[in-house]
Amino acid sequence: MARATMVPTLLVLLLVVCCATPIVHGKEWTVGDNKGWSFGVSGWESGKHIQSGDVLVFKYNPSMHNVVQVGEGDYNSCRVTGPSRTYTSGNDHIQLARRGKAFFICSLPGHCQQGMKIDVTA
């Protein structure tokens, strides 16, 4: 008889634990707002409270631009020389998985120099 009440009790406890556990969803930020990932987007991130776990959404014409996640040196020089990750879909969703700075540029010639770069602190 004790075994018959133990299983339902464990199921109820499991349900309580599952329901009490918070589900963390990061906020989605469309880079450049209505303009999207475009020339002059540099500075878009200023004043925004972007956190680890949030998602940056880069919307752009993939035949004209790309998004490359780079290190700080490549960001400052507008050149991709070190380890990087390139996105080319035109609707890239990039989750900021850890705290700290993240750097993104468009690597097509001249685009970064024309302000297609952001420096996000999560």
Biopython code that builds the backbone (N, CA, C, O; Angstrom):
import numpy as np
from Bio.PDB.StructureBuilder import StructureBuilder

atoms = [
    (1, "MET", "N", (0.814, -1.189, 0.000)),
    (1, "MET", "CA", (0.000, 0.000, 0.000)),
    (1, "MET", "C", (0.865, 1.264, 0.000)),
    (1, "MET", "O", (0.545, 2.250, -0.665)),
    (2, "ALA", "N", (1.971, 1.217, 0.762)),
    (2, "ALA", "CA", (2.854, 2.380, 0.829)),
    (2, "ALA", "C", (3.435, 2.690, -0.544)),
    (2, "ALA", "O", (3.614, 3.855, -0.898)),
    (3, "ARG", "N", (3.726, 1.653, -1.313)),
    (3, "ARG", "CA", (4.294, 1.838, -2.649)),
    (3, "ARG", "C", (3.280, 2.513, -3.574)),
    (3, "ARG", "O", (3.670, 3.307, -4.431)),
    (4, "ALA", "N", (2.012, 2.220, -3.422)),
    (4, "ALA", "CA", (0.973, 2.799, -4.271)),
    (4, "ALA", "C", (0.847, 4.305, -4.071)),
    (4, "ALA", "O", (0.506, 5.012, -5.019)),
    (5, "THR", "N", (1.105, 4.815, -2.890)),
    (5, "THR", "CA", (1.021, 6.260, -2.649)),
    (5, "THR", "C", (2.348, 6.962, -2.920)),
    (5, "THR", "O", (2.388, 8.180, -3.093)),
    (6, "MET", "N", (3.421, 6.201, -2.956)),
    (6, "MET", "CA", (4.744, 6.788, -3.161)),
    (6, "MET", "C", (4.913, 7.298, -4.599)),
    (6, "MET", "O", (5.468, 8.379, -4.798)),
    (7, "VAL", "N", (4.456, 6.558, -5.583)),
    (7, "VAL", "CA", (4.618, 6.961, -6.984)),
    (7, "VAL", "C", (3.859, 8.255, -7.274)),
    (7, "VAL", "O", (4.446, 9.176, -7.842)),
    (8, "PRO", "N", (2.579, 8.364, -6.908)),
    (8, "PRO", "CA", (1.898, 9.645, -7.157)),
    (8, "PRO", "C", (2.543, 10.809, -6.403)),
    (8, "PRO", "O", (2.592, 11.926, -6.917)),
    (9, "THR", "N", (3.030, 10.559, -5.202)),
    (9, "THR", "CA", (3.686, 11.614, -4.428)),
    (9, "THR", "C", (4.948, 12.084, -5.144)),
    (9, "THR", "O", (5.198, 13.288, -5.215)),
    (10, "LEU", "N", (5.744, 11.164, -5.673)),
    (10, "LEU", "CA", (6.959, 11.538, -6.409)),
    (10, "LEU", "C", (6.610, 12.303, -7.689)),
    (10, "LEU", "O", (7.309, 13.248, -8.054)),
    (11, "LEU", "N", (5.554, 11.907, -8.358)),
    (11, "LEU", "CA", (5.139, 12.618, -9.570)),
    (11, "LEU", "C", (4.711, 14.047, -9.252)),
    (11, "LEU", "O", (5.034, 14.971, -9.998)),
    (12, "VAL", "N", (3.992, 14.232, -8.158)),
    (12, "VAL", "CA", (3.582, 15.576, -7.747)),
    (12, "VAL", "C", (4.806, 16.421, -7.407)),
    (12, "VAL", "O", (4.888, 17.583, -7.806)),
    (13, "LEU", "N", (5.750, 15.850, -6.678)),
    (13, "LEU", "CA", (6.976, 16.583, -6.343)),
    (13, "LEU", "C", (7.755, 16.968, -7.601)),
    (13, "LEU", "O", (8.266, 18.084, -7.697)),
    (14, "LEU", "N", (7.844, 16.065, -8.549)),
    (14, "LEU", "CA", (8.535, 16.339, -9.806)),
    (14, "LEU", "C", (7.840, 17.468, -10.557)),
    (14, "LEU", "O", (8.502, 18.350, -11.104)),
    (15, "LEU", "N", (6.532, 17.446, -10.584)),
    (15, "LEU", "CA", (5.765, 18.500, -11.239)),
    (15, "LEU", "C", (5.995, 19.851, -10.569)),
    (15, "LEU", "O", (6.144, 20.862, -11.254)),
    (16, "VAL", "N", (6.024, 19.877, -9.256)),
    (16, "VAL", "CA", (6.262, 21.117, -8.508)),
    (16, "VAL", "C", (7.647, 21.668, -8.830)),
    (16, "VAL", "O", (7.796, 22.870, -9.046)),
    (17, "VAL", "N", (8.651, 20.815, -8.863)),
    (17, "VAL", "CA", (10.015, 21.254, -9.159)),
    (17, "VAL", "C", (10.102, 21.806, -10.580)),
    (17, "VAL", "O", (10.712, 22.851, -10.810)),
    (18, "CYS", "N", (9.495, 21.108, -11.518)),
    (18, "CYS", "CA", (9.539, 21.567, -12.915)),
    (18, "CYS", "C", (8.839, 22.907, -13.086)),
    (18, "CYS", "O", (9.332, 23.769, -13.813)),
    (19, "CYS", "N", (7.718, 23.093, -12.441)),
    (19, "CYS", "CA", (6.968, 24.345, -12.569)),
    (19, "CYS", "C", (7.640, 25.492, -11.837)),
    (19, "CYS", "O", (7.479, 26.650, -12.224)),
    (20, "ALA", "N", (8.378, 25.196, -10.804)),
    (20, "ALA", "CA", (9.022, 26.242, -10.013)),
    (20, "ALA", "C", (10.338, 26.697, -10.632)),
    (20, "ALA", "O", (10.839, 27.768, -10.288)),
    (21, "THR", "N", (10.904, 25.913, -11.530)),
    (21, "THR", "CA", (12.170, 26.257, -12.152)),
    (21, "THR", "C", (11.942, 27.340, -13.196)),
    (21, "THR", "O", (11.151, 27.142, -14.118)),
    (22, "PRO", "N", (12.617, 28.479, -13.074)),
    (22, "PRO", "CA", (12.401, 29.550, -14.041)),
    (22, "PRO", "C", (12.985, 29.174, -15.399)),
    (22, "PRO", "O", (14.038, 28.543, -15.489)),
    (23, "ILE", "N", (12.287, 29.569, -16.434)),
    (23, "ILE", "CA", (12.771, 29.360, -17.790)),
    (23, "ILE", "C", (13.335, 30.690, -18.250)),
    (23, "ILE", "O", (12.636, 31.704, -18.240)),
    (24, "VAL", "N", (14.590, 30.689, -18.651)),
    (24, "VAL", "CA", (15.260, 31.925, -19.023)),
    (24, "VAL", "C", (15.239, 32.070, -20.542)),
    (24, "VAL", "O", (15.762, 31.228, -21.272)),
    (25, "HIS", "N", (14.632, 33.138, -20.989)),
    (25, "HIS", "CA", (14.623, 33.473, -22.408)),
    (25, "HIS", "C", (15.261, 34.836, -22.550)),
    (25, "HIS", "O", (14.854, 35.785, -21.880)),
    (26, "GLY", "N", (16.261, 34.946, -23.418)),
    (26, "GLY", "CA", (16.886, 36.235, -23.630)),
    (26, "GLY", "C", (16.014, 37.113, -24.505)),
    (26, "GLY", "O", (15.196, 36.627, -25.285)),
    (27, "LYS", "N", (16.201, 38.389, -24.362)),
    (27, "LYS", "CA", (15.488, 39.363, -25.186)),
    (27, "LYS", "C", (16.103, 39.380, -26.574)),
    (27, "LYS", "O", (17.315, 39.224, -26.720)),
    (28, "GLU", "N", (15.272, 39.569, -27.599)),
    (28, "GLU", "CA", (15.776, 39.705, -28.962)),
    (28, "GLU", "C", (15.941, 41.179, -29.292)),
    (28, "GLU", "O", (15.038, 41.985, -29.066)),
    (29, "TRP", "N", (17.102, 41.518, -29.829)),
    (29, "TRP", "CA", (17.416, 42.876, -30.233)),
    (29, "TRP", "C", (17.669, 42.875, -31.739)),
    (29, "TRP", "O", (18.565, 42.174, -32.208)),
    (30, "THR", "N", (16.909, 43.636, -32.495)),
    (30, "THR", "CA", (17.164, 43.770, -33.925)),
    (30, "THR", "C", (18.212, 44.854, -34.106)),
    (30, "THR", "O", (17.957, 46.031, -33.850)),
    (31, "VAL", "N", (19.386, 44.448, -34.547)),
    (31, "VAL", "CA", (20.506, 45.375, -34.711)),
    (31, "VAL", "C", (20.141, 46.417, -35.766)),
    (31, "VAL", "O", (19.766, 46.087, -36.891)),
    (32, "GLY", "N", (20.262, 47.679, -35.371)),
    (32, "GLY", "CA", (19.935, 48.776, -36.270)),
    (32, "GLY", "C", (18.461, 49.135, -36.281)),
    (32, "GLY", "O", (18.031, 50.003, -37.042)),
    (33, "ASP", "N", (17.679, 48.460, -35.427)),
    (33, "ASP", "CA", (16.231, 48.687, -35.357)),
    (33, "ASP", "C", (15.618, 48.555, -36.756)),
    (33, "ASP", "O", (15.867, 47.561, -37.438)),
    (34, "ASN", "N", (14.828, 49.528, -37.195)),
    (34, "ASN", "CA", (14.130, 49.429, -38.487)),
    (34, "ASN", "C", (15.069, 49.472, -39.688)),
    (34, "ASN", "O", (14.728, 48.960, -40.754)),
    (35, "LYS", "N", (16.249, 50.075, -39.530)),
    (35, "LYS", "CA", (17.214, 50.144, -40.635)),
    (35, "LYS", "C", (17.927, 48.815, -40.854)),
    (35, "LYS", "O", (18.412, 48.536, -41.950)),
    (36, "GLY", "N", (17.988, 47.999, -39.811)),
    (36, "GLY", "CA", (18.702, 46.731, -39.911)),
    (36, "GLY", "C", (20.209, 46.924, -39.893)),
    (36, "GLY", "O", (20.717, 47.992, -39.554)),
    (37, "TRP", "N", (20.905, 45.866, -40.267)),
    (37, "TRP", "CA", (22.378, 45.846, -40.314)),
    (37, "TRP", "C", (22.777, 46.592, -41.578)),
    (37, "TRP", "O", (22.713, 46.041, -42.677)),
    (38, "SER", "N", (23.189, 47.850, -41.420)),
    (38, "SER", "CA", (23.456, 48.689, -42.578)),
    (38, "SER", "C", (24.556, 49.702, -42.254)),
    (38, "SER", "O", (25.055, 49.762, -41.130)),
    (39, "PHE", "N", (24.916, 50.484, -43.248)),
    (39, "PHE", "CA", (25.942, 51.513, -43.052)),
    (39, "PHE", "C", (25.509, 52.459, -41.945)),
    (39, "PHE", "O", (24.336, 52.822, -41.852)),
    (40, "GLY", "N", (26.461, 52.860, -41.103)),
    (40, "GLY", "CA", (26.187, 53.804, -40.036)),
    (40, "GLY", "C", (25.523, 53.210, -38.802)),
    (40, "GLY", "O", (25.059, 53.954, -37.938)),
    (41, "VAL", "N", (25.467, 51.883, -38.702)),
    (41, "VAL", "CA", (24.827, 51.240, -37.545)),
    (41, "VAL", "C", (25.700, 51.323, -36.291)),
    (41, "VAL", "O", (25.217, 51.105, -35.180)),
    (42, "SER", "N", (26.960, 51.633, -36.466)),
    (42, "SER", "CA", (27.876, 51.753, -35.331)),
    (42, "SER", "C", (27.316, 52.744, -34.315)),
    (42, "SER", "O", (26.930, 53.858, -34.671)),
    (43, "GLY", "N", (27.275, 52.336, -33.061)),
    (43, "GLY", "CA", (26.716, 53.163, -32.003)),
    (43, "GLY", "C", (25.285, 52.786, -31.650)),
    (43, "GLY", "O", (24.759, 53.247, -30.637)),
    (44, "TRP", "N", (24.646, 51.953, -32.470)),
    (44, "TRP", "CA", (23.272, 51.507, -32.204)),
    (44, "TRP", "C", (23.154, 50.914, -30.806)),
    (44, "TRP", "O", (22.128, 51.074, -30.145)),
    (45, "GLU", "N", (24.193, 50.236, -30.359)),
    (45, "GLU", "CA", (24.166, 49.521, -29.085)),
    (45, "GLU", "C", (24.260, 50.433, -27.868)),
    (45, "GLU", "O", (23.999, 49.992, -26.749)),
    (46, "SER", "N", (24.625, 51.683, -28.065)),
    (46, "SER", "CA", (24.794, 52.628, -26.953)),
    (46, "SER", "C", (23.483, 52.824, -26.191)),
    (46, "SER", "O", (22.426, 53.050, -26.781)),
    (47, "GLY", "N", (23.585, 52.731, -24.872)),
    (47, "GLY", "CA", (22.433, 52.958, -24.023)),
    (47, "GLY", "C", (21.482, 51.785, -23.879)),
    (47, "GLY", "O", (20.491, 51.877, -23.155)),
    (48, "LYS", "N", (21.765, 50.695, -24.550)),
    (48, "LYS", "CA", (20.910, 49.511, -24.450)),
    (48, "LYS", "C", (21.441, 48.590, -23.351)),
    (48, "LYS", "O", (22.652, 48.421, -23.207)),
    (49, "HIS", "N", (20.543, 48.006, -22.591)),
    (49, "HIS", "CA", (20.928, 47.097, -21.503)),
    (49, "HIS", "C", (20.889, 45.653, -22.031)),
    (49, "HIS", "O", (19.971, 44.891, -21.725)),
    (50, "ILE", "N", (21.887, 45.303, -22.814)),
    (50, "ILE", "CA", (21.980, 43.975, -23.423)),
    (50, "ILE", "C", (22.658, 43.044, -22.438)),
    (50, "ILE", "O", (23.677, 43.392, -21.840)),
    (51, "GLN", "N", (22.088, 41.854, -22.271)),
    (51, "GLN", "CA", (22.582, 40.917, -21.267)),
    (51, "GLN", "C", (22.998, 39.587, -21.891)),
    (51, "GLN", "O", (22.607, 39.248, -23.007)),
    (52, "SER", "N", (23.795, 38.858, -21.139)),
    (52, "SER", "CA", (24.152, 37.497, -21.526)),
    (52, "SER", "C", (22.862, 36.705, -21.677)),
    (52, "SER", "O", (21.982, 36.785, -20.819)),
    (53, "GLY", "N", (22.742, 35.949, -22.750)),
    (53, "GLY", "CA", (21.523, 35.191, -23.039)),
    (53, "GLY", "C", (20.620, 35.889, -24.033)),
    (53, "GLY", "O", (19.751, 35.252, -24.628)),
    (54, "ASP", "N", (20.808, 37.198, -24.228)),
    (54, "ASP", "CA", (20.025, 37.925, -25.225)),
    (54, "ASP", "C", (20.460, 37.501, -26.628)),
    (54, "ASP", "O", (21.540, 36.944, -26.823)),
    (55, "VAL", "N", (19.596, 37.780, -27.590)),
    (55, "VAL", "CA", (19.850, 37.396, -28.980)),
    (55, "VAL", "C", (19.911, 38.644, -29.838)),
    (55, "VAL", "O", (19.003, 39.475, -29.808)),
    (56, "LEU", "N", (20.981, 38.773, -30.600)),
    (56, "LEU", "CA", (21.097, 39.850, -31.583)),
    (56, "LEU", "C", (20.585, 39.325, -32.909)),
    (56, "LEU", "O", (21.001, 38.259, -33.363)),
    (57, "VAL", "N", (19.683, 40.069, -33.534)),
    (57, "VAL", "CA", (19.132, 39.684, -34.835)),
    (57, "VAL", "C", (19.678, 40.655, -35.871)),
    (57, "VAL", "O", (19.432, 41.859, -35.804)),
    (58, "PHE", "N", (20.414, 40.119, -36.822)),
    (58, "PHE", "CA", (21.005, 40.918, -37.894)),
    (58, "PHE", "C", (20.187, 40.686, -39.159)),
    (58, "PHE", "O", (20.179, 39.582, -39.704)),
    (59, "LYS", "N", (19.500, 41.729, -39.625)),
    (59, "LYS", "CA", (18.690, 41.643, -40.844)),
    (59, "LYS", "C", (19.357, 42.495, -41.918)),
    (59, "LYS", "O", (19.627, 43.679, -41.714)),
    (60, "TYR", "N", (19.622, 41.857, -43.091)),
    (60, "TYR", "CA", (20.334, 42.547, -44.161)),
    (60, "TYR", "C", (20.172, 41.768, -45.449)),
    (60, "TYR", "O", (19.697, 40.632, -45.440)),
    (61, "ASN", "N", (20.562, 42.370, -46.546)),
    (61, "ASN", "CA", (20.558, 41.707, -47.844)),
    (61, "ASN", "C", (21.834, 40.866, -47.936)),
    (61, "ASN", "O", (22.929, 41.427, -47.979)),
    (62, "PRO", "N", (21.716, 39.527, -47.966)),
    (62, "PRO", "CA", (22.917, 38.678, -47.945)),
    (62, "PRO", "C", (23.770, 38.776, -49.210)),
    (62, "PRO", "O", (24.918, 38.332, -49.201)),
    (63, "SER", "N", (23.252, 39.335, -50.278)),
    (63, "SER", "CA", (24.091, 39.503, -51.469)),
    (63, "SER", "C", (24.944, 40.772, -51.368)),
    (63, "SER", "O", (25.830, 40.999, -52.192)),
    (64, "MET", "N", (24.663, 41.610, -50.330)),
    (64, "MET", "CA", (25.405, 42.858, -50.180)),
    (64, "MET", "C", (26.252, 42.941, -48.918)),
    (64, "MET", "O", (27.206, 43.716, -48.868)),
    (65, "HIS", "N", (25.913, 42.142, -47.883)),
    (65, "HIS", "CA", (26.585, 42.239, -46.597)),
    (65, "HIS", "C", (26.761, 40.865, -45.960)),
    (65, "HIS", "O", (26.246, 39.862, -46.455)),
    (66, "ASN", "N", (27.501, 40.840, -44.853)),
    (66, "ASN", "CA", (27.598, 39.667, -43.996)),
    (66, "ASN", "C", (27.787, 40.165, -42.563)),
    (66, "ASN", "O", (27.860, 41.369, -42.317)),
    (67, "VAL", "N", (27.864, 39.239, -41.642)),
    (67, "VAL", "CA", (28.155, 39.560, -40.243)),
    (67, "VAL", "C", (29.296, 38.652, -39.821)),
    (67, "VAL", "O", (29.223, 37.436, -39.995)),
    (68, "VAL", "N", (30.343, 39.233, -39.270)),
    (68, "VAL", "CA", (31.477, 38.445, -38.802)),
    (68, "VAL", "C", (31.721, 38.803, -37.338)),
    (68, "VAL", "O", (31.911, 39.969, -36.991)),
    (69, "GLN", "N", (31.713, 37.771, -36.485)),
    (69, "GLN", "CA", (32.049, 37.990, -35.080)),
    (69, "GLN", "C", (33.564, 37.875, -34.967)),
    (69, "GLN", "O", (34.152, 36.853, -35.317)),
    (70, "VAL", "N", (34.177, 38.935, -34.475)),
    (70, "VAL", "CA", (35.643, 39.036, -34.452)),
    (70, "VAL", "C", (36.123, 39.407, -33.056)),
    (70, "VAL", "O", (35.327, 39.686, -32.160)),
    (71, "GLY", "N", (37.442, 39.402, -32.891)),
    (71, "GLY", "CA", (38.058, 39.884, -31.661)),
    (71, "GLY", "C", (38.191, 41.399, -31.691)),
    (71, "GLY", "O", (37.930, 42.039, -32.709)),
    (72, "GLU", "N", (38.599, 41.959, -30.567)),
    (72, "GLU", "CA", (38.681, 43.415, -30.448)),
    (72, "GLU", "C", (39.676, 44.031, -31.426)),
    (72, "GLU", "O", (39.415, 45.096, -31.984)),
    (73, "GLY", "N", (40.807, 43.376, -31.637)),
    (73, "GLY", "CA", (41.810, 43.919, -32.570)),
    (73, "GLY", "C", (41.276, 44.003, -33.988)),
    (73, "GLY", "O", (41.480, 45.006, -34.673)),
    (74, "ASP", "N", (40.589, 42.952, -34.435)),
    (74, "ASP", "CA", (40.008, 42.957, -35.787)),
    (74, "ASP", "C", (38.884, 43.991, -35.888)),
    (74, "ASP", "O", (38.711, 44.627, -36.927)),
    (75, "TYR", "N", (38.130, 44.153, -34.812)),
    (75, "TYR", "CA", (37.069, 45.163, -34.779)),
    (75, "TYR", "C", (37.672, 46.559, -34.968)),
    (75, "TYR", "O", (37.188, 47.352, -35.775)),
    (76, "ASN", "N", (38.731, 46.842, -34.212)),
    (76, "ASN", "CA", (39.355, 48.168, -34.277)),
    (76, "ASN", "C", (40.003, 48.440, -35.632)),
    (76, "ASN", "O", (39.985, 49.571, -36.116)),
    (77, "SER", "N", (40.576, 47.403, -36.241)),
    (77, "SER", "CA", (41.265, 47.596, -37.521)),
    (77, "SER", "C", (40.357, 47.395, -38.734)),
    (77, "SER", "O", (40.751, 47.676, -39.866)),
    (78, "CYS", "N", (39.140, 46.908, -38.490)),
    (78, "CYS", "CA", (38.203, 46.587, -39.587)),
    (78, "CYS", "C", (38.805, 45.578, -40.561)),
    (78, "CYS", "O", (38.599, 45.666, -41.772)),
    (79, "ARG", "N", (39.549, 44.623, -40.015)),
    (79, "ARG", "CA", (40.127, 43.546, -40.823)),
    (79, "ARG", "C", (39.923, 42.231, -40.085)),
    (79, "ARG", "O", (40.010, 42.186, -38.858)),
    (80, "VAL", "N", (39.656, 41.177, -40.817)),
    (80, "VAL", "CA", (39.511, 39.854, -40.204)),
    (80, "VAL", "C", (40.832, 39.122, -40.371)),
    (80, "VAL", "O", (41.169, 38.659, -41.461)),
    (81, "THR", "N", (41.584, 39.024, -39.260)),
    (81, "THR", "CA", (42.875, 38.337, -39.307)),
    (81, "THR", "C", (42.930, 37.183, -38.316)),
    (81, "THR", "O", (43.689, 36.233, -38.512)),
    (82, "GLY", "N", (42.140, 37.257, -37.263)),
    (82, "GLY", "CA", (42.154, 36.224, -36.235)),
    (82, "GLY", "C", (40.958, 35.310, -36.347)),
    (82, "GLY", "O", (40.235, 35.336, -37.343)),
    (83, "PRO", "N", (40.750, 34.500, -35.324)),
    (83, "PRO", "CA", (39.599, 33.595, -35.324)),
    (83, "PRO", "C", (38.300, 34.392, -35.446)),
    (83, "PRO", "O", (38.144, 35.439, -34.818)),
    (84, "SER", "N", (37.380, 33.893, -36.253)),
    (84, "SER", "CA", (36.129, 34.597, -36.461)),
    (84, "SER", "C", (35.040, 33.607, -36.868)),
    (84, "SER", "O", (35.312, 32.457, -37.213)),
    (85, "ARG", "N", (33.821, 34.083, -36.818)),
    (85, "ARG", "CA", (32.685, 33.286, -37.290)),
    (85, "ARG", "C", (31.882, 34.174, -38.227)),
    (85, "ARG", "O", (31.511, 35.290, -37.864)),
    (86, "THR", "N", (31.614, 33.682, -39.429)),
    (86, "THR", "CA", (30.912, 34.462, -40.438)),
    (86, "THR", "C", (29.483, 33.967, -40.593)),
    (86, "THR", "O", (29.232, 32.763, -40.644)),
    (87, "TYR", "N", (28.548, 34.911, -40.667)),
    (87, "TYR", "CA", (27.123, 34.628, -40.861)),
    (87, "TYR", "C", (26.698, 35.267, -42.179)),
    (87, "TYR", "O", (27.115, 36.382, -42.491)),
    (88, "THR", "N", (25.874, 34.571, -42.948)),
    (88, "THR", "CA", (25.535, 35.073, -44.281)),
    (88, "THR", "C", (24.066, 34.882, -44.665)),
    (88, "THR", "O", (23.728, 35.007, -45.842)),
    (89, "SER", "N", (23.194, 34.587, -43.713)),
    (89, "SER", "CA", (21.801, 34.274, -44.065)),
    (89, "SER", "C", (20.952, 35.505, -44.382)),
    (89, "SER", "O", (19.962, 35.404, -45.106)),
    (90, "GLY", "N", (21.333, 36.660, -43.849)),
    (90, "GLY", "CA", (20.498, 37.847, -43.997)),
    (90, "GLY", "C", (19.475, 37.989, -42.886)),
    (90, "GLY", "O", (18.786, 39.004, -42.788)),
    (91, "ASN", "N", (19.381, 36.965, -42.052)),
    (91, "ASN", "CA", (18.482, 36.982, -40.888)),
    (91, "ASN", "C", (19.133, 36.164, -39.785)),
    (91, "ASN", "O", (18.596, 35.145, -39.348)),
    (92, "ASP", "N", (20.295, 36.621, -39.341)),
    (92, "ASP", "CA", (21.112, 35.867, -38.394)),
    (92, "ASP", "C", (20.690, 36.156, -36.953)),
    (92, "ASP", "O", (20.558, 37.314, -36.555)),
    (93, "HIS", "N", (20.482, 35.096, -36.182)),
    (93, "HIS", "CA", (20.146, 35.199, -34.761)),
    (93, "HIS", "C", (21.355, 34.701, -33.975)),
    (93, "HIS", "O", (21.693, 33.519, -34.029)),
    (94, "ILE", "N", (22.000, 35.601, -33.250)),
    (94, "ILE", "CA", (23.223, 35.260, -32.528)),
    (94, "ILE", "C", (22.991, 35.492, -31.044)),
    (94, "ILE", "O", (22.776, 36.620, -30.601)),
    (95, "GLN", "N", (23.040, 34.393, -30.276)),
    (95, "GLN", "CA", (22.843, 34.507, -28.831)),
    (95, "GLN", "C", (24.159, 34.857, -28.164)),
    (95, "GLN", "O", (25.195, 34.257, -28.449)),
    (96, "LEU", "N", (24.104, 35.836, -27.270)),
    (96, "LEU", "CA", (25.281, 36.221, -26.502)),
    (96, "LEU", "C", (25.379, 35.263, -25.326)),
    (96, "LEU", "O", (24.711, 35.442, -24.307)),
    (97, "ALA", "N", (26.206, 34.258, -25.476)),
    (97, "ALA", "CA", (26.249, 33.150, -24.531)),
    (97, "ALA", "C", (27.006, 33.466, -23.247)),
    (97, "ALA", "O", (26.810, 32.799, -22.231)),
    (98, "ARG", "N", (27.866, 34.475, -23.287)),
    (98, "ARG", "CA", (28.642, 34.759, -22.070)),
    (98, "ARG", "C", (28.733, 36.254, -21.849)),
    (98, "ARG", "O", (28.502, 37.060, -22.750)),
    (99, "ARG", "N", (29.080, 36.597, -20.607)),
    (99, "ARG", "CA", (29.237, 38.003, -20.251)),
    (99, "ARG", "C", (30.510, 38.550, -20.875)),
    (99, "ARG", "O", (31.452, 37.812, -21.162)),
    (100, "GLY", "N", (30.513, 39.831, -21.073)),
    (100, "GLY", "CA", (31.689, 40.479, -21.628)),
    (100, "GLY", "C", (31.379, 41.133, -22.959)),
    (100, "GLY", "O", (30.219, 41.348, -23.311)),
    (101, "LYS", "N", (32.428, 41.444, -23.687)),
    (101, "LYS", "CA", (32.282, 42.153, -24.962)),
    (101, "LYS", "C", (32.190, 41.182, -26.124)),
    (101, "LYS", "O", (32.800, 40.113, -26.116)),
    (102, "ALA", "N", (31.419, 41.577, -27.119)),
    (102, "ALA", "CA", (31.320, 40.846, -28.385)),
    (102, "ALA", "C", (31.414, 41.879, -29.497)),
    (102, "ALA", "O", (30.835, 42.961, -29.403)),
    (103, "PHE", "N", (32.146, 41.539, -30.545)),
    (103, "PHE", "CA", (32.428, 42.476, -31.625)),
    (103, "PHE", "C", (31.938, 41.894, -32.945)),
    (103, "PHE", "O", (32.183, 40.726, -33.245)),
    (104, "PHE", "N", (31.240, 42.718, -33.737)),
    (104, "PHE", "CA", (30.690, 42.276, -35.017)),
    (104, "PHE", "C", (30.997, 43.325, -36.079)),
    (104, "PHE", "O", (30.886, 44.527, -35.839)),
    (105, "ILE", "N", (31.386, 42.845, -37.261)),
    (105, "ILE", "CA", (31.646, 43.744, -38.389)),
    (105, "ILE", "C", (31.072, 43.110, -39.659)),
    (105, "ILE", "O", (30.772, 41.916, -39.699)),
    (106, "CYS", "N", (30.927, 43.941, -40.693)),
    (106, "CYS", "CA", (30.702, 43.434, -42.043)),
    (106, "CYS", "C", (32.083, 43.394, -42.681)),
    (106, "CYS", "O", (32.803, 44.392, -42.668)),
    (107, "SER", "N", (32.458, 42.244, -43.240)),
    (107, "SER", "CA", (33.826, 42.103, -43.753)),
    (107, "SER", "C", (33.976, 42.471, -45.222)),
    (107, "SER", "O", (35.076, 42.381, -45.767)),
    (108, "LEU", "N", (32.896, 42.882, -45.871)),
    (108, "LEU", "CA", (33.042, 43.288, -47.264)),
    (108, "LEU", "C", (33.852, 44.579, -47.337)),
    (108, "LEU", "O", (33.733, 45.428, -46.453)),
    (109, "PRO", "N", (34.667, 44.743, -48.366)),
    (109, "PRO", "CA", (35.586, 45.882, -48.439)),
    (109, "PRO", "C", (34.889, 47.229, -48.231)),
    (109, "PRO", "O", (33.927, 47.569, -48.920)),
    (110, "GLY", "N", (35.405, 47.981, -47.261)),
    (110, "GLY", "CA", (34.934, 49.326, -46.987)),
    (110, "GLY", "C", (33.712, 49.420, -46.083)),
    (110, "GLY", "O", (33.428, 50.499, -45.562)),
    (111, "HIS", "N", (32.988, 48.338, -45.883)),
    (111, "HIS", "CA", (31.743, 48.405, -45.122)),
    (111, "HIS", "C", (31.984, 48.701, -43.640)),
    (111, "HIS", "O", (31.297, 49.545, -43.064)),
    (112, "CYS", "N", (32.923, 48.035, -43.033)),
    (112, "CYS", "CA", (33.232, 48.288, -41.618)),
    (112, "CYS", "C", (33.679, 49.737, -41.435)),
    (112, "CYS", "O", (33.272, 50.400, -40.481)),
    (113, "GLN", "N", (34.510, 50.221, -42.343)),
    (113, "GLN", "CA", (34.998, 51.596, -42.258)),
    (113, "GLN", "C", (33.857, 52.610, -42.390)),
    (113, "GLN", "O", (33.975, 53.747, -41.934)),
    (114, "GLN", "N", (32.749, 52.189, -43.018)),
    (114, "GLN", "CA", (31.576, 53.067, -43.173)),
    (114, "GLN", "C", (30.563, 52.849, -42.054)),
    (114, "GLN", "O", (29.401, 53.233, -42.181)),
    (115, "GLY", "N", (31.004, 52.231, -40.957)),
    (115, "GLY", "CA", (30.161, 52.120, -39.779)),
    (115, "GLY", "C", (29.360, 50.838, -39.624)),
    (115, "GLY", "O", (28.465, 50.771, -38.781)),
    (116, "MET", "N", (29.662, 49.818, -40.420)),
    (116, "MET", "CA", (28.974, 48.539, -40.237)),
    (116, "MET", "C", (29.752, 47.692, -39.238)),
    (116, "MET", "O", (30.413, 46.712, -39.581)),
    (117, "LYS", "N", (29.638, 48.125, -37.974)),
    (117, "LYS", "CA", (30.317, 47.421, -36.882)),
    (117, "LYS", "C", (29.638, 47.796, -35.578)),
    (117, "LYS", "O", (29.210, 48.936, -35.395)),
    (118, "ILE", "N", (29.540, 46.835, -34.673)),
    (118, "ILE", "CA", (29.032, 47.113, -33.340)),
    (118, "ILE", "C", (29.880, 46.392, -32.316)),
    (118, "ILE", "O", (30.489, 45.358, -32.589)),
    (119, "ASP", "N", (29.899, 46.969, -31.133)),
    (119, "ASP", "CA", (30.675, 46.485, -30.001)),
    (119, "ASP", "C", (29.679, 46.374, -28.840)),
    (119, "ASP", "O", (29.273, 47.388, -28.272)),
    (120, "VAL", "N", (29.288, 45.149, -28.490)),
    (120, "VAL", "CA", (28.232, 44.924, -27.506)),
    (120, "VAL", "C", (28.833, 44.397, -26.222)),
    (120, "VAL", "O", (29.665, 43.490, -26.247)),
    (121, "THR", "N", (28.415, 44.961, -25.094)),
    (121, "THR", "CA", (28.815, 44.458, -23.787)),
    (121, "THR", "C", (27.607, 43.825, -23.132)),
    (121, "THR", "O", (26.590, 44.486, -22.918)),
    (122, "ALA", "N", (27.717, 42.527, -22.808)),
    (122, "ALA", "CA", (26.610, 41.806, -22.155)),
    (122, "ALA", "C", (26.937, 41.601, -20.698)),
    (122, "ALA", "O", (26.142, 41.016, -19.963)),
]
sb = StructureBuilder()
sb.init_structure("model")
sb.init_model(0)
sb.init_chain("A")
sb.init_seg("    ")
for serial, (resi, resn, name, xyz) in enumerate(atoms, 1):
    if name == "N":
        sb.init_residue(resn, " ", resi, " ")
    sb.init_atom(name, np.array(xyz, "f"), 0.0, 1.0, " ", f" {name:<3s}", serial, name[0])
structure = sb.get_structure()
